[in-house]
Amino acid sequence: MTSSTLDDLRRDIDRVDEVLVRLLNERARCVCEVGRLKKEQGVDVYQPDREKAVLEHVRSVAAEGPLGAEAVARLFERIIDEARRLERRVVHDGIDPLEGPDGIKG
């Protein structure tokens, strides 16, 4: 059995962080689409029942790892806060956050 060095473990964490950022951006793209649909359908951005369901779901998934259900729920509360902010930009400000400053989707 090999022993990992601190540098090896930090590189592993960096790789995981990169994957997390990509996944968060993928989630954000879905959120933008949800925002567009909510705008078209006249649905409020804030959906407390949906947010509660998301938190319940991630708590149940968290049982599979060492982080713990409440820690994961706290992280997702922040993710949901940012998602709601992004949706509001789409719904209320008419901003397409997927477009860059030059108007080209990135």
N, C-alpha and C positions, 0 to 999 in steps of 0.2 A: 504494500500500500504506500502511495506517495503522499508526502506532506506538501500542502500548498503554502506558498509564501504570501506574505501580506500584499506584495505587488501583484501576484497572480490573482488573489481574491479581489483586489481593487479593479483589475482589468475585467474580471467577470462581472462585477457590479456595474462598471461602465457599459459593458455590452448589454446587460439587462436594462439599464437606464435608457439606452438608445432604442431598444425594442418598446419600452414603455412609452416613450415620446411618440414613436410612430403610431402606436395603438391609440394613444390619446388624440392624436391628430385625425386618425381614421374615425374615432368616435365623434370628434368635433365636426367632421364633414357630414356625418349622419345627423347630428344635431341641427346643422344648417338646413338640411333637407326637411327635417321635422318643422323647423321654424317657417320655411316657405309654405308648407302645407297648412300649418296653423294660421298663417296670414291669409291664405286663400279661403280657408274654411271659417275664418272669424273665431278661432279657438284661442282662449287665453294661454299665454306662455306658461304661467305658473299652474302646474297640475299636481297638487299635493298628494293625491292618491297614487299617481304614477311614481312620484319621487319616493313615497313610502314603499311601494312595491320593489323599486330598484334596490333600496337599502336592505329590504328583507332578503332579496335574492343574493346580494353580495355577502351578506352575513352568513347565509347558508353555504355559499361557496368557500368562505373563509375558514370554515371548519376543517378544510383539507390541509391547512398550513399552519405555521408557527406564529403568524402575525396576530391572529385572534379576530373574532367577529367584530368587536367594538372598534378596534383600531382600523380595520378595513372600512367599517361604516363611516368613521370620521374622515378618512381619506376620500371616500366617495361623496360625502357631504360637500367637500371642497370642489370636487370634480363637477358635481351637479350645480353648484353655485356658478362656476365658470360657464357651464353649458347654458344655464338660464340667461346669463349675461350675453352670451353669443346669440341665443335665440332672440332676445330683445332687440339686438342690433339688426337682425334680419327682419323681424316683424314690425318694429316701431320706427326704425331709422331708415329702412329700405336699403340697408347696406348689405352688399354681398361680401362677406368676410373671406370667401374663397378667391376673390379677385385681388391681385396685387395692386400696388399704387399706380401701375400703368394700365389697369383695366383688363389685364390678361389673367385668366384663371391659372393658378399654380398648383 
